[in-house]
């Protein structure tokens, strides 16, 4: 099975809340990387992560990237505060 994770282009302040002490820099989606590694190595899935905080895709470019990887799209949005 092909699994695609998309991370939204949140700023660090939006992603980690306004009380964070992080002033600048980039925090990669390590949680997704751990999950992707598990899914690839233990379950045999093909996994890709598109980190929109780092990629500068237009909406059409993003759609094309998604279509290149998967044919069936099922969406889940989770935001934990």
Secondary structure, 3 states (H helix, E strand, C coil): CEEEEEECCCCHHHHHCCCCCCCCCCCCCHHHHHHHHHHHHCCCCEEEEEECCCCCCCHHHHHHHHHHHCCCCCCCCCCCC
